[in-house]
Amino acid sequence: MTLSILFLVLLALVFDFLNGFHDSANSIATIVSTRVLKPKYAVMWAAFFNFIAFLFLGLHVANTIGKGIIDIAIVDQRIIFGTLAGACSWNVITWYLGLPTSSSHALIGGLIGAALVKTGQQALVWSGIIKTVAFIFISPIAGLLLGLFLGNIVYWACRKTSPTMVDNVFRKGQLFSAALYSIGHGGNDAQKTMGIIASLLFSAGLLGKNFHIPLIVVILCYTAIALGTMCGGWRIVKTMGQKVAKLKPVDGFCAESSAALALLVSTAFGIPVSTTHTITGAIMGVGSLRRLSAVHWGIVGKIVWAWILTIPASAAISALTYKLAGSF
């Protein structure tokens, strides 16, 4: 393995760390805002379940990212560098602004931008891209509908129970729902970095004739995202936990459980969805159960615009980085 490939593998792991750091809010915002766990314990809880996700989930998403977005035959070190530069830069920008955007779509945008500069649109695998773009809209809607559905069931089941009892039960229940969501988050998001590293190694001839994900890559990626989650993107926690909608423990349980279900199903089918979009939709769904005005739609509007801009913005940064890398 050359120094340049080693550098790119390390850069990919930095992206994976940033993914966990940026998306930590998704895993812990509800459990922190409802005061079920203190922040330092919440990130450790989420990080642990991020890491052990590899024990339960396959590698379908990693294979989609590795060979289902751009033609793997055109992948080289400049493509990977441009991709990671675009994705990392957008993650840092949106973290600074406190916007819960998708690290997954930043990575996909990076792949698209670098590939377009190198060979044009014939390098794009449109079936994978269309599926991914469709889930920009499908995943938050699925989260919202599941949040509404589960919230209605839980609210109906607890209609004759005292608020104090409900609060006590679901404070404990949130430990389970947050763990389940963190497994879904780690399982879907860590695999995206695996796909990038594996495509780099495959293009360098280090994986043989057949594309696959080595076990060491799996372990490294789950470790990196778990460490990122432990460090926590605190700027986004407030946006997710309180600015979208005020949450109680029962609301947090319903939102996390709904999002976890959507993520686990998507991961099983190899669809690289946005964990951010899914949990945000679930929070909106649960928050609107009390009344529509309980959701802060102005904040939601800003978040949605950031979602729409993620792929083109990261693609533009990636394309520029790819061009600049050719000058050295």
N, C-alpha and C positions, 0 to 999 in steps of 0.2 A: 504494500500500500504506500503510495507516494505521499509526500508532505501536503500537497495541494488537496488530495482526496481526504486525508486526515483532517485538514482545516475545515473542509466543507461538512464533514460528518460532525465535527464539533460545533460548527455554525448551525447545523440542523438541530442539534441538541439544545443550543441556545434558544432557537425558535420554540422548541418544545417546552423549555423552561418558561419562556415568555407566554406561551399558550396557557400553561398552568397558572402563571402569575396573573395574567389578564383575566382568565376565566374563573379564577378562584372565587370571585364574587358570585358567579352562578351557583356554585356548590354551597356557599356558606351564608349568602346574604339573608335568606329567609330565616335560617336557624339562629343567626346573630341578631337580626332585627326583632325577632320575637323573644329574644333573651333566653332562649333554651340553653345555649352554650356561649361562653365568653369567646371572643375572637381567637385567642391563642389555642384554645381547645378545639374550636370549630375547624381551623385549618389543618390541625393534626388529624382530626376525624376524617375530613374530606381527602387529605393526601393519602392516608392509609388505604381507603377504598378505591382511590384513583389507581394506586399501584397494584392491588390484587385483582383488578379487573381482568388481567390477562389469564387468570385461572378459570374464568367463566365464559369469555367471549373469544370468537375466532379472529381471523385476520382478513375478513372480507373487505373492510373499508381500506386497509392498507393496499390491497391488490387493486382496488378502484383508483386510488390516488397514484399508485406506482405506474399503471399502464392504461388508465381509463380516462384521462383528461387530455394528455397530449401523446403523440406518437413516441413510444419509448425509443425508437430507433434514432431520433434526433437529439436525445438527451446527452448532454456533455457537461463538463464542469462549469462552463459559463452559464448554461441554462439553470443549473442548480444554484449557483451563486446569485444570479439575478432574482430567481424565485424567492430565495430566503431573505435577500436584502429587502425586497418589496414587502414581504409578509411581516418581517420583524419591524420595519419602519412604520407600517400602518398600525401594528399592535401598540407600539410606543406612543404614537400620536393620539390614538383613541383612548389609551389608558390615561394620558395626561389630561385629555378633555373629559374624562370620566364617563365615556360612552361604552356601553356593553356591546361591542361589535363582534363579528365572527372571525376567530383566528383561522378557521377552516377555509372560509371564503377568501381571506387574505392570501392564504397559501395557494389556493386554486387560481386566484387572480395573478399571482406571481408567476405561476407556470404558464398561463396564457400569454402574459405580456412578453416574457422572454422568448417563447416559441414563435410568436407572431413576428418578432424582429428577426429571428434567425431564418425561418423558412416560409412565413406567411400562414394563411388560414388552413392550408392543406395539412398542417401539422396538428391541428386540433381534432380531438375525438369528440364529435358533436353529441353523440349519444350520452356520454358521461357528463359533458358540460350542461346539456339541456336538463338532464335529471337533477344535477346539482342546483342549477338556477331555479328550477321549478320548486325545489324544497326551500328556497329563500322565503317563498310565500306559504308553502304547505306546512312546514314545521311550526311556525308560530300559530297558524290557524289550528293545526292538530293539537298543539299545546293548549290553546285557548278553549277549544271544544272539549278536550279531555278534562281540563280544569273545571269547566262549567258542569260537565257530567258528574265527575267525582264529587265536586263541591255540593251539588244538589243532593246527591245520595247521602253524603255525610251529614249535611245540615238537616235533612229530613229524619235521618236515623237518630239524631241528637236533639230533636225538637222538644222533647219532654225532659231532657237532662239539664241540670243546673249549669249555668255558665262556668262556675268554678270547677265542677267535675269535668266538663268538656275541656277546659284549659289544661287541667292536670293530666288527663288522658293523652291529649295530643302533644303536650310538651315531651312526653316519652315517645310518642309515635313519630315525632320529627327526627329523633335519632335514627330510626329505621328508614324513613323516607329520604333523609339527607344521605345516608349511606348508599341506598339504592340509586339515587341520582348520581352520586360520585362514581359509582361503578359504571353507569351509562356514560358519564362524561369522560372518564379515563379510557373506557373501551372504544369510544368513537374518536376522540381527539388525538390520543397518543398514536393511533394507527396511521394518522395522516403523515406524521413525521417518519414513521417506519417506511411508508411508501416512497417518500422522497429519498431517504438514505438507501433503500434497496434499489431504486432506479439508478442512483449514482453508482453504486457498486456493480450493478448489472452492466451499465454502459461502459464501465472500466474493465469488464471481463472478469470480475472477481467472484461472480456467482455461478459461473458455468453457462451452459446453454439455456437453462430454464430459469425463468424469473421466480424467485421465492423470497421469503422474509426470514433471515437467519435468527436463531433464538437470541443471540447476543444483542442484536438490534432491538428485538422486542423488549428485553430487560432494560437496556439503556434508555429507551424512549419512555417506558412507564416510570422509570426512576426520575428522569428529568421533569416530566409533567407533575409528578408528585412533589418534587422539591419546589417547583414553581408555585404550586398550590399552597405549600406551607408558608411561602413568603408573602402571598396574598396581595392582590391588586386593590388596595383599600379605597382608592378613589371611586371605584365602580360599585363597591358594596353599598354605599348610601343610595346610589341611583336605583339599584336593583331592589334593595330591601325596603325602602321607604318612599322614594320619589315616584315610582310607578303606581304603587298602591300601599296603603297602610295594612299591615298583616298581623293577624293573631296566630297562635300556634296551630289551630285547626286549618287556617288558610295556608300556612306554610306547608303543612302535611299534604294537603290536597294538591298544591302547586308542584311540590317536589315529586310526589308519586306520579302525577300525570305526566310530567316531563320525563321522568325516568322510564315510564312505559313506552313513550314515543321514541326515546333514544335507543332502548334495548331492541325494539322492533326494527328500527332503521339500521342499526349495527348488524343485526342478523341478516339483513338483505344487502349489506355492503354499500349502503347509501351514506355518503359523507355529509351528514346534516350539521347544521349549526346548533350546538348545545345552547348557545346564548339565545338564539331566536326561539328555541323550544321553551326554555324556562321563562322567558319574558312573556310569551303568549300565555303560558299557564298562569303566571301571576296576574295578567290582565283578566283572564277568564274567572279566576277565583275572586279577584278584587271587585269585579262587576256584579257578583252575586248579590251584594248588599244593595248597591245602586250603581248605575253607570257613572255617576259623578264621582264615585270613590276612586276611579282610575284617573290619574293625571294625564289626560290625553295630549296636552302640550309637550310633556316630557316624552311620551310615546312617539309623537311626531318627529322629534329630533332623533330619537333612536332609530326609527324606520329610515330616515334619510341617510343616517350613517350606514345602515345595512345596505341600502341601494348603492351607495358610493364605494363600498368596500372592494368589490372585484375590480371595477375600473381604476380606482386609485392605486391599489396594490399592483395592478397590471402596468400602470404608467411608471411607477417607481421601478418595477422590475425591468421594464423595457429600457429605461434610461440607464440603469445599472449594467445591464447586459452590453449596451453600446459602449459605456465608459470602460468596462472591463476589457473590451477589445483594443483599447488604446494603449494598454500596458503589456 
